[in-house]
Amino acid sequence: MATNTELREMSDEQLEATAKEAAETLFRLRFQSQSERLNTPSEMKKNRRLIARIKTIQTERRIAAENASATA
């Protein structure tokens, strides 16, 4: 699990790949939770929060880029 500092150091492409991987893992966990018992139910919560952190960082970067282009 990546920390906020590690996520902020990643490039946009790396963040996108990490988000995609976390979403796929979350999908598999949801599917597994419906068909059988999960060994670690907390993994679903961890993946949801990871996706939220990544989206927050992406939004912060997008807003910063818009502000930089508006002032230039």
Buried (B, 14 or more C-beta within 10 A) or exposed (E): EBEEEEBEEBEEEBBEEBBEEBBEBBEEBEEBEEEEEEEEEEBBEBBBEBBEBBEEBBEEEEEEEEEEEEEE
